Amino acid sequence: MRKINIAIDGPASSGKSTVAKIIAKDLGYIYTDTGAMYRSITYLAVKHQVAFDDEAGLVALIEKYPITFSQTTGGQAVFCDGEEVTQAIRNNEVTHNVSEVSAHEEVRKRLVAQQQKIAEAGGVVMDGRDIGTQVLPNAEVKIFLVASVDERAERRYKENIAKGIATDLATLKEEIKQRDYLDSHREVSPLKQAADATLIDTTGMSIQDVVAAIETIVAATL
Ligand code: C5P
């Protein structure tokens, strides 16, 4: 069977990575979380004291410290600068600053080129903000996932509690709104539904329902 590319975009905490991982596993495809790449550069900026508005400094980090992934049963492990950063790139400092880092044109150019290379041979499920519009405009399946801010904050709250991370629901809601705003209003490749993407509002849907809806679209494409 031919291997296609599947682009899954949407705002913060809309469930993209959860469903993308399951679909990749079901199809035997490679899962790529592009948010993890922007998060890794933000993490490196903190580690090496590069300012978030220093575009040239951020580009130098991308060139010096390649980001690598390894597929795991649960999804994907992320490595850069000699360490595994899978968990560290989810910390609050990274989450609060990643939208500023990802807004730089030269940062995006380099990471988009890496993402396109990963998907060159097909068989990739890639999630992010601009996959259907910029990274893989020819992806055979494009999905745009949305959900209400309340539901997204509650999902993230439950995940954090389960992981033992202390969290305040109201703060989480504000952070999600703020990140949505920054990601959708930046000049370069803002978060936007591709004209040919299928919109799925996952508010009130279970993970399995969302996976089934996407896999039905994929089956019709293969
Ligand atoms: O998906 P996640 O929430 O981990 O992404 C973290 C941040 O990375 C987003 O808020 C956005 O600023 C940036 N991002 C992006 N383009 C992508 C994926 C993520 O700008 N394709």
py3Dmol code that shows the C-alpha trace and the ligand (Angstrom):
import py3Dmol

protein = """\
ATOM      1  CA  MET A   1       0.000   0.000   0.000  1.00  0.00           C
ATOM      2  CA  ARG A   2       1.326   3.473  -0.806  1.00  0.00           C
ATOM      3  CA  LYS A   3       2.499   5.600   2.112  1.00  0.00           C
ATOM      4  CA  ILE A   4       0.879   9.004   2.393  1.00  0.00           C
ATOM      5  CA  ASN A   5       1.583  11.996   4.626  1.00  0.00           C
ATOM      6  CA  ILE A   6      -0.954  13.120   7.212  1.00  0.00           C
ATOM      7  CA  ALA A   7      -0.877  16.716   8.510  1.00  0.00           C
ATOM      8  CA  ILE A   8      -2.615  17.458  11.804  1.00  0.00           C
ATOM      9  CA  ASP A   9      -2.757  21.110  12.844  1.00  0.00           C
ATOM     10  CA  GLY A  10      -4.610  22.997  15.527  1.00  0.00           C
ATOM     11  CA  PRO A  11      -4.274  25.252  18.557  1.00  0.00           C
ATOM     12  CA  ALA A  12      -2.532  24.440  21.855  1.00  0.00           C
ATOM     13  CA  SER A  13      -3.816  21.349  23.675  1.00  0.00           C
ATOM     14  CA  SER A  14      -6.357  20.443  21.000  1.00  0.00           C
ATOM     15  CA  GLY A  15      -5.326  16.777  21.241  1.00  0.00           C
ATOM     16  CA  LYS A  16      -3.172  16.753  18.100  1.00  0.00           C
ATOM     17  CA  SER A  17      -0.267  14.807  19.516  1.00  0.00           C
ATOM     18  CA  THR A  18      -2.441  12.267  21.348  1.00  0.00           C
ATOM     19  CA  VAL A  19      -4.366  11.299  18.226  1.00  0.00           C
ATOM     20  CA  ALA A  20      -1.367  11.652  15.886  1.00  0.00           C
ATOM     21  CA  LYS A  21       0.595   9.122  17.973  1.00  0.00           C
ATOM     22  CA  ILE A  22      -2.233   6.576  17.892  1.00  0.00           C
ATOM     23  CA  ILE A  23      -2.791   6.968  14.151  1.00  0.00           C
ATOM     24  CA  ALA A  24       0.950   6.626  13.429  1.00  0.00           C
ATOM     25  CA  LYS A  25       1.058   3.446  15.490  1.00  0.00           C
ATOM     26  CA  ASP A  26      -2.054   1.986  13.824  1.00  0.00           C
ATOM     27  CA  LEU A  27      -0.652   2.666  10.333  1.00  0.00           C
ATOM     28  CA  GLY A  28       2.985   1.842  11.117  1.00  0.00           C
ATOM     29  CA  TYR A  29       3.934   5.434  10.184  1.00  0.00           C
ATOM     30  CA  ILE A  30       6.524   7.778  11.716  1.00  0.00           C
ATOM     31  CA  TYR A  31       5.097  10.289  14.177  1.00  0.00           C
ATOM     32  CA  THR A  32       6.669  13.766  14.176  1.00  0.00           C
ATOM     33  CA  ASP A  33       5.775  16.372  16.794  1.00  0.00           C
ATOM     34  CA  THR A  34       7.001  19.648  15.268  1.00  0.00           C
ATOM     35  CA  GLY A  35       6.099  21.567  18.442  1.00  0.00           C
ATOM     36  CA  ALA A  36       8.843  19.532  20.144  1.00  0.00           C
ATOM     37  CA  MET A  37      11.362  21.088  17.721  1.00  0.00           C
ATOM     38  CA  TYR A  38      10.355  24.686  18.554  1.00  0.00           C
ATOM     39  CA  ARG A  39      10.301  23.693  22.230  1.00  0.00           C
ATOM     40  CA  SER A  40      13.824  22.188  21.965  1.00  0.00           C
ATOM     41  CA  ILE A  41      15.253  25.430  20.555  1.00  0.00           C
ATOM     42  CA  THR A  42      13.536  27.371  23.355  1.00  0.00           C
ATOM     43  CA  TYR A  43      15.023  24.940  25.888  1.00  0.00           C
ATOM     44  CA  LEU A  44      18.490  25.383  24.354  1.00  0.00           C
ATOM     45  CA  ALA A  45      18.084  29.177  24.458  1.00  0.00           C
ATOM     46  CA  VAL A  46      17.452  28.993  28.212  1.00  0.00           C
ATOM     47  CA  LYS A  47      20.338  26.568  28.712  1.00  0.00           C
ATOM     48  CA  HIS A  48      22.848  28.608  26.709  1.00  0.00           C
ATOM     49  CA  GLN A  49      21.472  32.021  27.724  1.00  0.00           C
ATOM     50  CA  VAL A  50      20.448  33.146  24.261  1.00  0.00           C
ATOM     51  CA  ALA A  51      17.707  35.814  24.359  1.00  0.00           C
ATOM     52  CA  PHE A  52      14.336  34.805  22.860  1.00  0.00           C
ATOM     53  CA  ASP A  53      14.428  37.856  20.566  1.00  0.00           C
ATOM     54  CA  ASP A  54      17.967  37.110  19.309  1.00  0.00           C
ATOM     55  CA  GLU A  55      17.114  35.527  15.951  1.00  0.00           C
ATOM     56  CA  ALA A  56      20.754  35.035  14.873  1.00  0.00           C
ATOM     57  CA  GLY A  57      21.605  33.489  18.235  1.00  0.00           C
ATOM     58  CA  LEU A  58      18.669  31.071  17.954  1.00  0.00           C
ATOM     59  CA  VAL A  59      19.679  30.105  14.421  1.00  0.00           C
ATOM     60  CA  ALA A  60      23.210  29.408  15.678  1.00  0.00           C
ATOM     61  CA  LEU A  61      21.720  27.035  18.274  1.00  0.00           C
ATOM     62  CA  ILE A  62      19.781  25.177  15.543  1.00  0.00           C
ATOM     63  CA  GLU A  63      22.984  24.797  13.542  1.00  0.00           C
ATOM     64  CA  LYS A  64      25.129  23.725  16.465  1.00  0.00           C
ATOM     65  CA  TYR A  65      22.758  21.297  18.193  1.00  0.00           C
ATOM     66  CA  PRO A  66      20.804  19.018  15.844  1.00  0.00           C
ATOM     67  CA  ILE A  67      17.502  17.758  17.254  1.00  0.00           C
ATOM     68  CA  THR A  68      16.987  14.021  16.894  1.00  0.00           C
ATOM     69  CA  PHE A  69      13.999  11.813  17.553  1.00  0.00           C
ATOM     70  CA  SER A  70      13.629   8.168  18.352  1.00  0.00           C
ATOM     71  CA  GLN A  71      10.295   6.403  17.993  1.00  0.00           C
ATOM     72  CA  THR A  72       9.139   4.812  21.238  1.00  0.00           C
ATOM     73  CA  THR A  73       6.083   2.695  22.000  1.00  0.00           C
ATOM     74  CA  GLY A  74       4.423   5.736  23.596  1.00  0.00           C
ATOM     75  CA  GLY A  75       5.313   8.114  20.735  1.00  0.00           C
ATOM     76  CA  GLN A  76       8.619   9.871  20.442  1.00  0.00           C
ATOM     77  CA  ALA A  77      11.720  10.663  22.515  1.00  0.00           C
ATOM     78  CA  VAL A  78      13.562  13.928  21.772  1.00  0.00           C
ATOM     79  CA  PHE A  79      17.325  14.533  22.074  1.00  0.00           C
ATOM     80  CA  CYS A  80      19.614  17.535  21.624  1.00  0.00           C
ATOM     81  CA  ASP A  81      22.940  18.787  22.919  1.00  0.00           C
ATOM     82  CA  GLY A  82      23.853  15.400  24.397  1.00  0.00           C
ATOM     83  CA  GLU A  83      20.728  14.874  26.513  1.00  0.00           C
ATOM     84  CA  GLU A  84      17.201  13.520  26.303  1.00  0.00           C
ATOM     85  CA  VAL A  85      14.851  16.504  26.563  1.00  0.00           C
ATOM     86  CA  THR A  86      11.466  14.784  26.064  1.00  0.00           C
ATOM     87  CA  GLN A  87      10.164  15.911  29.480  1.00  0.00           C
ATOM     88  CA  ALA A  88      12.256  19.055  29.977  1.00  0.00           C
ATOM     89  CA  ILE A  89      10.813  20.753  26.863  1.00  0.00           C
ATOM     90  CA  ARG A  90       7.352  20.667  28.498  1.00  0.00           C
ATOM     91  CA  ASN A  91       8.380  22.794  31.494  1.00  0.00           C
ATOM     92  CA  ASN A  92       6.686  26.139  32.187  1.00  0.00           C
ATOM     93  CA  GLU A  93       9.613  28.319  31.170  1.00  0.00           C
ATOM     94  CA  VAL A  94       9.717  26.681  27.734  1.00  0.00           C
ATOM     95  CA  THR A  95       5.916  26.731  27.344  1.00  0.00           C
ATOM     96  CA  HIS A  96       5.750  30.451  28.207  1.00  0.00           C
ATOM     97  CA  ASN A  97       8.417  31.465  25.702  1.00  0.00           C
ATOM     98  CA  VAL A  98       8.105  29.054  22.790  1.00  0.00           C
ATOM     99  CA  SER A  99       5.656  31.275  20.855  1.00  0.00           C
ATOM    100  CA  GLU A 100       8.216  34.110  20.818  1.00  0.00           C
ATOM    101  CA  VAL A 101      10.951  31.777  19.571  1.00  0.00           C
ATOM    102  CA  SER A 102       8.723  30.189  16.916  1.00  0.00           C
ATOM    103  CA  ALA A 103       7.715  33.579  15.485  1.00  0.00           C
ATOM    104  CA  HIS A 104      11.203  34.212  13.985  1.00  0.00           C
ATOM    105  CA  GLU A 105      11.284  33.706  10.220  1.00  0.00           C
ATOM    106  CA  GLU A 106      14.849  32.322  10.113  1.00  0.00           C
ATOM    107  CA  VAL A 107      14.099  29.863  12.921  1.00  0.00           C
ATOM    108  CA  ARG A 108      11.019  28.621  11.057  1.00  0.00           C
ATOM    109  CA  LYS A 109      12.871  28.332   7.712  1.00  0.00           C
ATOM    110  CA  ARG A 110      15.411  25.973   9.226  1.00  0.00           C
ATOM    111  CA  LEU A 111      13.010  23.828  11.192  1.00  0.00           C
ATOM    112  CA  VAL A 112      10.535  23.622   8.299  1.00  0.00           C
ATOM    113  CA  ALA A 113      13.351  22.374   6.025  1.00  0.00           C
ATOM    114  CA  GLN A 114      14.128  19.632   8.571  1.00  0.00           C
ATOM    115  CA  GLN A 115      10.447  18.701   8.825  1.00  0.00           C
ATOM    116  CA  GLN A 116      10.122  18.465   5.040  1.00  0.00           C
ATOM    117  CA  LYS A 117      13.123  16.161   4.927  1.00  0.00           C
ATOM    118  CA  ILE A 118      11.587  13.832   7.541  1.00  0.00           C
ATOM    119  CA  ALA A 119       8.433  13.560   5.413  1.00  0.00           C
ATOM    120  CA  GLU A 120      10.212  13.194   2.055  1.00  0.00           C
ATOM    121  CA  ALA A 121       9.596   9.480   1.686  1.00  0.00           C
ATOM    122  CA  GLY A 122       5.980   9.580   2.944  1.00  0.00           C
ATOM    123  CA  GLY A 123       4.491   7.541   5.779  1.00  0.00           C
ATOM    124  CA  VAL A 124       4.549  10.372   8.303  1.00  0.00           C
ATOM    125  CA  VAL A 125       1.930  11.724  10.684  1.00  0.00           C
ATOM    126  CA  MET A 126       3.089  15.249  11.517  1.00  0.00           C
ATOM    127  CA  ASP A 127       1.441  17.578  13.993  1.00  0.00           C
ATOM    128  CA  GLY A 128       1.924  21.313  14.439  1.00  0.00           C
ATOM    129  CA  ARG A 129       0.474  24.687  13.451  1.00  0.00           C
ATOM    130  CA  ASP A 130       1.535  25.145   9.808  1.00  0.00           C
ATOM    131  CA  ILE A 131       1.921  21.596   8.507  1.00  0.00           C
ATOM    132  CA  GLY A 132      -1.030  21.715   6.093  1.00  0.00           C
ATOM    133  CA  THR A 133      -0.308  25.284   4.984  1.00  0.00           C
ATOM    134  CA  GLN A 134       3.516  25.503   4.780  1.00  0.00           C
ATOM    135  CA  VAL A 135       5.429  22.363   5.664  1.00  0.00           C
ATOM    136  CA  LEU A 136       3.501  19.739   3.677  1.00  0.00           C
ATOM    137  CA  PRO A 137       1.110  21.630   1.401  1.00  0.00           C
ATOM    138  CA  ASN A 138       0.778  18.434  -0.678  1.00  0.00           C
ATOM    139  CA  ALA A 139      -0.054  16.128   2.253  1.00  0.00           C
ATOM    140  CA  GLU A 140      -2.728  13.681   1.121  1.00  0.00           C
ATOM    141  CA  VAL A 141      -4.708  14.105   4.364  1.00  0.00           C
ATOM    142  CA  LYS A 142      -4.982  17.391   6.259  1.00  0.00           C
ATOM    143  CA  ILE A 143      -6.853  17.701   9.522  1.00  0.00           C
ATOM    144  CA  PHE A 144      -7.478  20.845  11.583  1.00  0.00           C
ATOM    145  CA  LEU A 145      -8.430  19.987  15.163  1.00  0.00           C
ATOM    146  CA  VAL A 146     -10.171  22.494  17.414  1.00  0.00           C
ATOM    147  CA  ALA A 147     -11.867  22.328  20.823  1.00  0.00           C
ATOM    148  CA  SER A 148     -13.235  24.925  23.233  1.00  0.00           C
ATOM    149  CA  VAL A 149     -10.694  26.672  25.466  1.00  0.00           C
ATOM    150  CA  ASP A 150     -12.496  25.293  28.546  1.00  0.00           C
ATOM    151  CA  GLU A 151     -12.211  21.727  27.363  1.00  0.00           C
ATOM    152  CA  ARG A 152      -8.577  22.102  26.276  1.00  0.00           C
ATOM    153  CA  ALA A 153      -7.631  23.599  29.654  1.00  0.00           C
ATOM    154  CA  GLU A 154      -9.434  20.795  31.480  1.00  0.00           C
ATOM    155  CA  ARG A 155      -7.712  18.096  29.412  1.00  0.00           C
ATOM    156  CA  ARG A 156      -4.305  19.642  30.101  1.00  0.00           C
ATOM    157  CA  TYR A 157      -5.198  20.058  33.791  1.00  0.00           C
ATOM    158  CA  LYS A 158      -6.060  16.346  34.125  1.00  0.00           C
ATOM    159  CA  GLU A 159      -2.864  15.349  32.285  1.00  0.00           C
ATOM    160  CA  ASN A 160      -0.743  17.524  34.586  1.00  0.00           C
ATOM    161  CA  ILE A 161      -2.418  16.190  37.728  1.00  0.00           C
ATOM    162  CA  ALA A 162      -1.873  12.623  36.506  1.00  0.00           C
ATOM    163  CA  LYS A 163       1.823  13.455  35.985  1.00  0.00           C
ATOM    164  CA  GLY A 164       2.020  15.006  39.464  1.00  0.00           C
ATOM    165  CA  ILE A 165       2.582  18.553  38.085  1.00  0.00           C
ATOM    166  CA  ALA A 166       0.953  21.213  40.296  1.00  0.00           C
ATOM    167  CA  THR A 167      -1.410  23.265  38.117  1.00  0.00           C
ATOM    168  CA  ASP A 168      -4.087  25.922  38.463  1.00  0.00           C
ATOM    169  CA  LEU A 169      -6.975  25.547  36.009  1.00  0.00           C
ATOM    170  CA  ALA A 170      -7.668  29.285  35.594  1.00  0.00           C
ATOM    171  CA  THR A 171      -3.967  29.996  34.918  1.00  0.00           C
ATOM    172  CA  LEU A 172      -3.853  27.160  32.413  1.00  0.00           C
ATOM    173  CA  LYS A 173      -6.849  28.632  30.578  1.00  0.00           C
ATOM    174  CA  GLU A 174      -5.181  32.044  30.344  1.00  0.00           C
ATOM    175  CA  GLU A 175      -1.920  30.503  29.098  1.00  0.00           C
ATOM    176  CA  ILE A 176      -3.730  28.538  26.388  1.00  0.00           C
ATOM    177  CA  LYS A 177      -5.600  31.668  25.246  1.00  0.00           C
ATOM    178  CA  GLN A 178      -2.383  33.669  25.180  1.00  0.00           C
ATOM    179  CA  ARG A 179      -0.497  31.024  23.170  1.00  0.00           C
ATOM    180  CA  ASP A 180      -3.428  30.704  20.702  1.00  0.00           C
ATOM    181  CA  TYR A 181      -3.375  34.469  20.250  1.00  0.00           C
ATOM    182  CA  LEU A 182       0.383  34.686  19.653  1.00  0.00           C
ATOM    183  CA  ASP A 183       0.445  31.658  17.321  1.00  0.00           C
ATOM    184  CA  SER A 184      -2.484  32.911  15.219  1.00  0.00           C
ATOM    185  CA  HIS A 185      -1.351  36.538  14.992  1.00  0.00           C
ATOM    186  CA  ARG A 186       2.344  36.188  14.157  1.00  0.00           C
ATOM    187  CA  GLU A 187       3.452  37.437  10.752  1.00  0.00           C
ATOM    188  CA  VAL A 188       5.211  34.292   9.561  1.00  0.00           C
ATOM    189  CA  SER A 189       3.104  31.168   9.002  1.00  0.00           C
ATOM    190  CA  PRO A 190       0.406  31.856  11.585  1.00  0.00           C
ATOM    191  CA  LEU A 191      -1.804  29.060  12.852  1.00  0.00           C
ATOM    192  CA  LYS A 192      -4.479  28.803  10.159  1.00  0.00           C
ATOM    193  CA  GLN A 193      -6.659  26.066   8.731  1.00  0.00           C
ATOM    194  CA  ALA A 194      -5.506  25.048   5.226  1.00  0.00           C
ATOM    195  CA  ALA A 195      -8.251  25.592   2.646  1.00  0.00           C
ATOM    196  CA  ASP A 196      -8.293  21.855   1.892  1.00  0.00           C
ATOM    197  CA  ALA A 197      -8.111  20.616   5.520  1.00  0.00           C
ATOM    198  CA  THR A 198     -10.981  18.837   7.249  1.00  0.00           C
ATOM    199  CA  LEU A 199     -12.086  20.668  10.401  1.00  0.00           C
ATOM    200  CA  ILE A 200     -12.882  18.465  13.394  1.00  0.00           C
ATOM    201  CA  ASP A 201     -14.253  20.078  16.557  1.00  0.00           C
ATOM    202  CA  THR A 202     -13.284  17.588  19.257  1.00  0.00           C
ATOM    203  CA  THR A 203     -15.230  19.299  22.058  1.00  0.00           C
ATOM    204  CA  GLY A 204     -17.160  16.485  23.739  1.00  0.00           C
ATOM    205  CA  MET A 205     -15.539  13.781  21.570  1.00  0.00           C
ATOM    206  CA  SER A 206     -13.459  10.940  23.017  1.00  0.00           C
ATOM    207  CA  ILE A 207      -9.916  10.326  21.777  1.00  0.00           C
ATOM    208  CA  GLN A 208     -11.103   7.102  20.146  1.00  0.00           C
ATOM    209  CA  ASP A 209     -13.885   8.972  18.301  1.00  0.00           C
ATOM    210  CA  VAL A 210     -11.406  11.515  16.932  1.00  0.00           C
ATOM    211  CA  VAL A 211      -8.981   8.754  15.871  1.00  0.00           C
ATOM    212  CA  ALA A 212     -11.817   6.858  14.164  1.00  0.00           C
ATOM    213  CA  ALA A 213     -12.964   9.998  12.306  1.00  0.00           C
ATOM    214  CA  ILE A 214      -9.437  10.642  10.989  1.00  0.00           C
ATOM    215  CA  GLU A 215      -8.776   6.990  10.131  1.00  0.00           C
ATOM    216  CA  THR A 216     -11.991   6.919   8.084  1.00  0.00           C
ATOM    217  CA  ILE A 217     -10.675   9.874   6.061  1.00  0.00           C
ATOM    218  CA  VAL A 218      -7.280   8.171   5.689  1.00  0.00           C
ATOM    219  CA  ALA A 219      -8.876   4.877   4.543  1.00  0.00           C
ATOM    220  CA  ALA A 220     -10.819   6.735   1.860  1.00  0.00           C
ATOM    221  CA  THR A 221      -7.555   8.277   0.616  1.00  0.00           C
ATOM    222  CA  LEU A 222      -5.380   5.160   0.435  1.00  0.00           C
TER     223      LEU A 222
END
"""
ligand_1 = """\
21
C5P
O 2.393 21.703 19.792
P 3.004 22.458 20.965
O 1.966 23.123 21.819
O 3.969 21.630 21.736
O 3.861 23.606 20.261
C 4.606 24.516 21.011
C 4.717 25.837 20.245
O 5.543 25.664 19.109
C 3.419 26.434 19.714
O 2.729 27.201 20.694
C 3.924 27.302 18.560
O 4.404 28.541 19.025
C 5.121 26.519 18.049
N 4.830 25.714 16.874
C 4.840 26.344 15.651
N 4.693 25.619 14.505
C 4.527 24.302 14.556
C 4.477 23.627 15.800
C 4.612 24.381 16.952
O 4.989 27.568 15.588
N 4.427 23.606 13.407
"""
view = py3Dmol.view(width=600, height=400)
view.addModel(protein, "pdb")
view.setStyle({"model": 0}, {"cartoon": {"style": "trace"}})
view.addModel(ligand_1, "xyz")
view.setStyle({"model": 1}, {"stick": {}})
view.zoomTo()
view.show()
